[in-house]
Amino acid sequence: MAQIRKFPRHLVSQLKEVLATSRIVNLTGPRQVGKKTLDWDLTAIGEYISLDEEGELEAIKRDEAGQLEILQSSAGEGPPIVDQS
């Protein structure tokens, strides 16, 4: 079985610092550079949902404010992370 090689994410510490002082952070970049992996690395301190999941997307469309409030409360002290790839 092939072993997955994971490179260190140099932005993690900077992103954690920005998340501590900002309500919203938009992480953008070209395809397949590790944005989603970086998001997943941050789920240890927050709550992650992907709008690629049809159920999550439909729930946000029906009640955006309510769903974001639920996401925020389940994230605890960490950030809510919304992946809208």
N, C-alpha and C positions, 0 to 999 in steps of 0.2 A: 504494500500500500504506500502511495506517495505521501511524504510528510509535507505538511503545509508550513511554509516559512513565513513567519510574521516579523516584520521590521519594526523597530522602535518608533513610536509616534512622538516626534519631537514637539508637536503642538499641544500635547495633552496638558502639560503644566500651564502653558499660556492660555489655553482654552478654559481650564478650571479657574484661573485668575480672572478672566473676562466674565465668566459665568457668575462669579461671586459678586460682581458689581453691575451687571447688565441684566435687564429683564428678557431681552431677546438677542440671540446671536444667530446670524445666518452664515452657515458654513457652505461655501460654494467651491467649485473647481471642476476640472475636466472629468470625464468618465474614467472609472477604474483607477483612481489614484489613492483610494483608501478612506474616503469620507464616511462611508457606512461602517467600516471597521472602527474608525475613530469614534463614531456614535456609539457603537457597541461597547467600546472600551469605557465610555462614560456612563453606561447604564449601571455600573457598580455604584455610582453616586446619584443616579436619577432614575427616571422612568422613561421607557422607550416605546413608541408606537410607530408603525409604518403605514403610510397612506397607500402603499402598494397592496395592503390587505383590504379586500373589498368591504368587509364588515366594518373596519375602522374608518374607512373613507365615508361610507354611508352614514355612520353614526355622527361623524363630524359635520356632514352636510345637513343632517336633520337638526342638530343642536350643537352648534359650534361652541358657544360659551359654556354650556353645561359639560360637554365632553372635555374641554380644556380645563375646567375647574376640577373635574374628576382626575384628570391626568396630573394636575398640579398637586392635589391632595395626596395622591398615591406616590408621588415622587418624594414626599417628605421634604427634607432639607436640600435634596439634590434638584437638578434641573429637569423639567419635562423636555423630552427630546422627541421631536416630530420629524420623521423622515418622509419627505415628499418627492422622492426620486421619481 
